[in-house]
Amino acid sequence: MDDTDDVPLPPNVTSALAALVPHDALSHTLRPRSRAPGSLSWRHVPVDAAEAADLLGGPVPVLPALRSPGIVEHLSVHRGAPGEPLRDQVAAGRVTLHLRTCWLPEGLSWERAHRWPSVLHGASVLDVWAQDPRPRPHPPWTDRLARRTDAGGGDHTVVRVQDADVGVQVDLSGVVHLTWAVPRSAGDLPAALLTRRGPRAAVELLGDAGLLTRG
């Protein structure tokens, strides 16, 4: 799909997104408490796009609309156990391949940046896994990331857009968290995006990038 194509959302999807009621569950869950797991670089190492695509066995999901002056893109991979080639660890099933792309405002150090404060200051973070990283059994991938006993359910919904179900959770801070599986013929890729924009704009960002259509 052309990166400039705009993908309109159906009325039932826009209505569901407009009905979301922001809560502070994301803020409560993701605020940094220590270097792990809040640091963007925790156990990650920089990787170039060609190497990442080789590890993934296909193109790395990207969001071209987030590339703009004043924004620096960082692509990294979870290194697994130190001292052992990542490819061997993935092949042996000892680690799940995990790629992370961060779009950070200039002046914000990737090595020192923490996820939640960075997103509050304009960063976006896209995580992609080669398979579901959670132990089984587990809730659906599109389930809410963050829960609070007083949140009810109004801060989260799941919408069907093109070929994917997209979980959308909104926070009082203006941050939205999206979870979906990037449709791929060789196997869908679980993914998650944190970005500070409206829920409709965030879902449209995925659709316009072709990350909701089976290729």
C-alpha positions, -999 to 999 in steps of 0.1 A, spaced: 0 0 0 12 35 -8 23 54 24 2 84 14 -31 64 10 -58 74 35 -79 45 48 -113 57 59 -127 40 90 -163 27 89 -189 45 110 -192 17 136 -155 20 143 -154 58 145 -185 57 169 -168 31 191 -136 52 193 -156 84 200 -174 67 229 -142 58 248 -138 74 282 -102 81 292 -89 68 325 -55 68 343 -50 31 342 -22 34 316 -5 62 336 -7 41 367 7 9 351 34 24 329 49 52 350 86 44 356 95 27 389 130 14 379 152 10 349 135 -23 341 111 -25 324 105 13 319 137 21 299 134 19 262 169 5 258 166 -21 286 181 -53 272 178 -39 237 206 -32 212 205 -10 180 199 -29 147 197 -17 112 166 -23 90 182 -49 68 194 -70 98 160 -67 115 142 -78 84 165 -108 80 158 -118 116 121 -113 111 120 -131 78 102 -102 61 98 -64 61 99 -46 95 65 -29 102 70 8 101 50 40 105 63 64 79 40 92 90 59 95 123 91 104 104 94 142 105 119 169 111 129 170 148 121 133 153 148 107 154 140 70 146 156 43 167 153 6 157 164 -20 182 161 -57 191 159 -75 224 194 -91 227 183 -121 247 211 -137 268 244 -118 266 273 -135 249 251 -158 226 240 -150 191 204 -139 190 196 -159 159 207 -191 178 185 -182 208 155 -175 185 160 -208 166 162 -228 198 130 -212 211 148 -197 241 137 -162 233 110 -145 213 122 -121 187 112 -86 198 118 -55 177 112 -20 189 110 12 169 110 45 188 104 79 173 120 104 198 121 141 198 156 154 191 176 158 223 160 128 240 186 101 245 174 66 235 198 51 260 184 70 289 148 75 279 120 59 298 89 48 279 61 66 297 78 101 302 90 99 266 56 93 251 42 121 273 68 144 256 59 134 221 76 101 214 59 71 199 69 35 206 61 5 184 69 -30 196 66 -61 173 71 -97 182 76 -127 160 50 -146 181 29 -140 212 55 -134 240 31 -142 268 29 -176 286 -2 -196 278 -30 -196 287 -36 -159 284 -63 -133 275 -67 -122 239 -38 -101 226 -62 -71 221 -72 -71 257 -65 -41 279 -29 -35 289 -37 -17 321 -65 -22 346 -77 -3 376 -106 -15 398 -123 19 393 -118 21 356 -149 2 346 -145 -7 309 -151 26 291 -114 33 285 -110 3 262 -126 -12 231 -117 -37 203 -125 -27 167 -123 -46 135 -104 -26 108 -95 -42 75 -80 -76 84 -72 -70 120 -88 -66 154 -73 -36 172 -75 -31 210 -76 6 219 -71 20 254 -71 57 261 -55 76 290 -63 109 307 -29 121 296 -38 119 260 -18 87 253 -34 59 235 -23 22 235 -30 0 205 -26 -38 204 -31 -58 172 -15 -85 151 1 -73 119 -14 -96 92 13 -115 74 10 -146 51 38 -163 70 22 -157 104 7 -127 121 30 -105 142 17 -93 176 23 -56 179 17 -27 203 19 11 198 21 38 224 15 73 210 0 106 222 -28 113 198 -65 107 196 -77 71 193 -92 76 158 -60 93 146 -39 64 161 -59 37 144 -59 56 111 -21 58 114 -19 20 114 -43 17 85 -26 43 64 7 25 69 -7 -8 57 -3 -26 90 -39 -38 92 -40 -54 58 -28 -89 50 -1 -87 24 
